[in-house]
């Protein structure tokens, strides 16, 4: 049993598949972030043209320009599709890792039986 766990943890194909699973998890998280609304807030100090004094250094009353925006797509069809695709790829990769671990365990057990 110890040999099986050691082989499944250090086998190069299993490690490669686990690395790809980690990458797909990151892609799924990124796709989930695309569903969040995008917000921005802007503030600009305006200069007095006569004296060239900046509003924040003297008096900020009336010499400040503020703006903000919030983008929320209505249907999010494209983003939801990408998230669903990323989740499906992640699930398939998890199954691939489990299959590779099982194949490695079967191989190790076969070698152990043949050595007895």
N, C-alpha and C positions, 0 to 999 in steps of 0.2 A: 504494500500500500504506500509505503514511503517512496519507493521508486516511481510509482505512478504519479504522485503529486510533484515530485522533483522533475520528472520528465515533462509533465504538462505545464509546469511553470517556466521551464527553461528551453523548451523546444522553439526553434526559430520561426516556424510557421505559426505557432500559437501566439508568439510575441508580436509577429507582424500583424496578425488579425486583431489582437488586442489594441495595438497602436492605431489601426484603422478605426476600431470602435470608438476610441477616445476622440479621434478626429471627427467622426460623424456626430458624436455627442456635442462637440463644439459647434458644428454646423447647424444642428437642431436648435441649440440655444440662440445662435445668431438669427435664425429664421423666426424664432419666437419673439425676439426683440424688434423685428420689423413690424410686428402687429401693434406695437405701442404707438401712441400719437407723438408727433414731433412738435416740440414747443421751443420757441426762442423769444428772448427778451433783449431789446437793444436800448442803450442810453447814450446820448451824444451831448457834449457840452458845446454850446454855440458861443462864438466870439462876438464881442461888441465891435462893430466895424469902425466906429469913430476912434476909440481908444486902443483897440486891439488887445484889450484885457480879456482873459479867458474867464468864463462864467464861474468855474469852480474855484478860482483863486480869489475872486472878489466877492460877488454875491450871486448865488445861484437862482434867485427869484426870476422866473420867466425865461431864463436862458438855457433851458434844458429840454432836449427833445427825447421823448420816450416812445417806444414802440414794441409791440409784441405780436406774435402769431402762434397759432395752434393748427396743425394739419392733422385731420382725421379723415382718411379715406372712407367712403361710405360702405362699400361692400368688401374690400380687402380680399378680393378673389385671388389675385396673383400671390399675395403674401400667405394666405391660408393654404394655397396649393403647394407653395414651397415648403411650408411647415409640415404638411402631410407627407410630402415626398421625403423630407429629411427624417421624419419619424419612421417611415417605412424602411428606409435604408439602414437606420440605426437598429431596428428590430431584426432585419435580415443579417446584419453583421454580428449581432449577439448570437443568433442561431448558428452562424458560421463558426464563431469561436467555440461554442458548445460542441459542435460536430468535430472540430479539430481536436479538442481536448479528449473527446470520446475515442477518436481514432488513435491518438497517441497512447491512451490508456490501454486500448486493446492490443496495440503493438507491444507495449512493455509487458503486458501479461502473457502474450504469446511467446515472447522471448524467455520470460521467467519459467513458463511451463516446459519449453523445449530444453532448458538447461537442467531441469530436474532429472 
